[in-house]
Amino acid sequence: MNTAESQLTVDALQEKIAHLKRKLDKPMKADERINTLNALAWELRFADSKESLRYAQQAYQLCELEFEINPNSGTRYQIAIARSL
């Protein structure tokens, strides 16, 4: 991969991260917020591991809260994803 291709990849990753952060500023259902937080944690895993961990922890905490409120929701799967990050 040459320098121009590397820069395109970095720019695309930065845009994806910015898009996910903007998405978090908007109201959304809990499961969508959990998925967005997990996606953001995944994208940041190499660029900023501390920030990645913070987003993963937020997703996990929201999963736990959502599961307490609605034990029949799909958050068991999301909890497993959050734990894996």
Secondary structure, 3 states (H helix, E strand, C coil): CCHHHHHHHHHHHHHHHHHHHHHHCCCCCHHHHHHHHHHHHHHHCCCCHHHHHHHHHHHHHHHHHHHHHCCCCCHHHHHHHHHHC
